[in-house]
Amino acid sequence: MPPRQRLTPADRRAQLLAVGARLFAARPYEEVLMEDVAEQAGVSRALLYRHFPGKRDLFATVYREAADRLLAKSRFDPADTLVEQLVEGMDAHLDYFVENRHAVLAANRVLAGDPVIQTITTNELDALRARLLGVLPLADESSRAAVSQVLRSWLVFVQVLVVDWLTKETCTRTELRDACIGACIGALRPLLPVDPAPDWPH
C-alpha cells in the first residue's frame, strides 16, 4: 500500500471516486473489490467505508458524476443544426461508453434493477429530452407532447442499442452513431412543421 497522503475530506472523497472510476472501467463490476479500491488509494478499508458504505454506493456516485459530465458535454445550441447537436451528443456519450465499457454494462445489466442507478439513468435521459425539446421547431403544445413522447422512446432505443453493441460490436462506431441519429430524425420529421434536419438525407 502506498503511503497515505493527508487530504481534506472532500479531496479524499474525490480521490476515492477517481480510483473507483478507474477500476470500474477496467474490470467487470463483480471483480472490483472495495479492498482493491482502498489499496490503490493508499487508505484503510475503514476510511473507505466511512466515505462509501458499500460497493454499490461507490459505483452509484461514480456513475452519477459521469452522467453529470456527459450532460455538460451534450450542449444543445439553437445556432447549430439538429444534426450537429446530435452528432456532438452521441460522440460524447460513445467516447465515455467505449472507454468505460465495464461500468456501462454494470449500470445497464448487473445493476439495472437498482433503484438508485435507475434514477440516475432516468434523470439523465429526461434532461437530454428536455434540451432537445428546447431546440426543436414545435408548432403547439400538442406537437410538443407528441415529440416529447418520441424523444423518450428514442433515448431508450439508443440506450438498449448501444449496450448491446458494447457486448457485441456488429457494426462500426460511426455506423452505430449514424443509425441512432437517423432513427431520431426519421421519427421526428412527420411531427414537425418544418424539416428538422435538411442536412440529413431522406
Summary of the structure (lengths in Angstrom):
residues: 202
radius of gyration: 19.6
end to end distance: 58.9
largest distance: 63.7
contacts: 576
relative contact order: 0.11
helix: 74%
strand: 0%
